[in-house]
C-alpha cells in the first residue's frame, strides 16, 4: 500500500499551515514553493481539504489558506482520507464477500489487523506531534 502523491502533497501543505501562527493565512503559491508541490496539484488539494472541512480558503489581497482547527486537533488520517478515501490494505478488509474464501480466509484476519494498526497510528498522530518531531530533528 502506498499513499498517492496527492495525499503526500496534502500532508506537506497541512504541515506548512500548522507552522503558522493561529489565524494566519498563506498564499497557495508560497505553500507550493516552500513545500515543493506542483501548483497544479495544490489547487486541487486545497479544494479537497476545504471540502473535507480541514482548511479555510479566501480570495483577495488578504486571502489565502488557513487551518480550521489547531494542529493538535487534526490527524494525519483525516488528511490522507480527505484525499485518498478510506485506507484499505486490500478490498477484502472492507468487503469480505470479494474473496472467494470470505471471512474464513486466514490472510483476511492478518490484513484487517494490520490495517487497524496503521489506521490507529495515523489517527493518533496530530500535526502538532509532527511539528514537535520536526523541531527535534532540527536541533
C-alpha positions as CSV (number, residue, x, y, z in Angstrom):
1,X,0.0,0.0,0.0
2,X,1.3,3.4,-0.8
3,X,-0.5,6.8,-0.4
4,X,-0.8,8.9,-3.6
5,X,1.4,11.8,-4.5
6,X,-1.6,14.0,-3.9
7,X,-2.0,12.8,-0.3
8,X,1.7,13.3,0.3
9,X,1.4,16.8,-1.0
10,X,-1.7,17.4,1.1
11,X,0.3,16.3,4.2
12,X,3.1,18.7,3.3
13,X,0.7,21.6,2.8
14,X,-1.0,20.9,6.1
15,X,2.4,20.7,7.8
16,X,3.2,24.1,6.4
17,X,-0.1,25.6,7.6
18,X,0.5,24.0,11.0
19,X,3.7,26.0,11.4
20,X,1.8,29.3,11.0
21,X,0.6,31.4,13.9
22,X,-3.1,30.9,14.8
23,X,-5.5,32.5,12.3
24,X,-2.6,33.3,9.9
25,X,-3.1,32.7,6.2
26,X,-0.7,31.6,3.5
27,X,-0.9,32.0,-0.3
28,X,-1.1,28.8,-2.2
29,X,1.8,30.0,-4.4
30,X,4.0,30.2,-1.3
31,X,2.9,26.8,0.1
32,X,3.7,25.3,-3.3
33,X,7.1,26.9,-3.5
34,X,8.2,26.1,0.1
35,X,6.9,22.6,0.2
36,X,7.9,21.6,-3.4
37,X,4.4,20.9,-4.5
38,X,3.4,21.5,-8.2
39,X,0.9,24.4,-8.1
40,X,-1.5,22.5,-10.4
41,X,-1.7,19.7,-7.8
42,X,-2.0,22.1,-4.9
43,X,-5.1,23.9,-6.3
44,X,-7.0,20.6,-6.4
45,X,-5.7,19.6,-3.0
46,X,-6.7,22.8,-1.4
47,X,-10.2,22.3,-2.8
48,X,-10.4,18.8,-1.4
49,X,-9.1,19.8,2.0
50,X,-11.6,22.7,2.1
51,X,-14.5,20.3,1.2
52,X,-13.3,18.0,4.0
53,X,-13.5,20.9,6.5
54,X,-9.8,20.9,7.3
55,X,-8.9,24.3,5.9
56,X,-10.5,27.7,5.1
57,X,-9.8,29.5,1.8
58,X,-10.4,33.1,1.0
59,X,-9.6,35.2,-2.1
60,X,-8.4,38.8,-2.3
61,X,-5.5,40.8,-1.1
62,X,-5.8,39.4,2.5
63,X,-6.8,36.0,1.3
64,X,-5.1,32.7,1.5
65,X,-5.4,29.3,3.2
66,X,-5.6,28.6,6.9
67,X,-6.3,25.7,9.2
68,X,-9.9,25.3,10.5
69,X,-8.7,23.7,13.8
70,X,-5.5,23.8,15.8
71,X,-2.7,21.4,14.7
72,X,-3.2,19.2,17.7
73,X,-6.8,18.6,16.6
74,X,-6.0,17.5,13.1
75,X,-4.8,13.9,12.4
76,X,-2.7,12.6,9.6
77,X,-5.5,10.1,8.9
78,X,-8.0,12.9,8.3
79,X,-5.8,14.4,5.6
80,X,-5.0,11.1,3.9
81,X,-8.6,10.1,3.9
82,X,-9.7,13.5,2.6
83,X,-7.5,12.9,-0.5
84,X,-7.3,9.2,-1.0
85,X,-10.5,8.0,0.8
86,X,-10.6,5.3,3.5
87,X,-7.4,3.3,4.0
88,X,-7.7,-0.3,2.8
89,X,-4.8,-2.8,2.6
90,X,-7.0,-4.9,0.4
91,X,-10.5,-4.8,-0.9
92,X,-11.5,-7.7,1.4
93,X,-10.9,-5.7,4.6
94,X,-14.0,-3.7,3.9
95,X,-15.9,-6.3,1.9
96,X,-15.1,-9.9,2.7
97,X,-17.5,-11.1,0.1
98,X,-15.0,-10.1,-2.6
99,X,-12.8,-13.0,-1.5
100,X,-14.0,-16.5,-2.5
101,X,-13.0,-17.6,1.0
102,X,-14.7,-14.8,2.8
103,X,-14.0,-14.2,6.4
104,X,-12.7,-17.8,6.7
105,X,-9.6,-16.7,4.8
106,X,-6.5,-16.8,7.1
107,X,-5.0,-13.8,5.2
108,X,-8.1,-11.7,5.8
109,X,-7.6,-11.5,9.5
110,X,-4.0,-10.5,9.1
111,X,-4.9,-7.7,6.6
112,X,-7.6,-6.5,8.9
113,X,-5.3,-6.4,12.0
114,X,-2.5,-4.6,10.0
115,X,-4.9,-2.1,8.6
116,X,-6.3,-1.4,12.1
117,X,-2.8,-0.7,13.4
118,X,-2.0,1.6,10.5
119,X,-5.3,3.5,10.8
120,X,-4.9,3.9,14.6
121,X,-1.3,5.2,14.2
122,X,-2.4,7.8,11.6
123,X,-5.5,8.7,13.6
124,X,-3.4,9.3,16.7
125,X,-0.7,11.3,15.0
126,X,-1.6,15.0,15.0
127,X,0.1,17.8,13.2
128,X,1.2,19.2,16.5
129,X,3.1,15.9,17.1
130,X,4.7,16.2,13.6
131,X,5.8,19.8,14.4
132,X,7.4,18.6,17.7
133,X,9.3,15.8,15.8
134,X,10.4,18.4,13.2
135,X,11.8,20.7,15.8
136,X,13.7,17.8,17.5
137,X,15.3,16.8,14.2
138,X,16.4,20.4,13.5
139,X,18.4,20.6,16.7
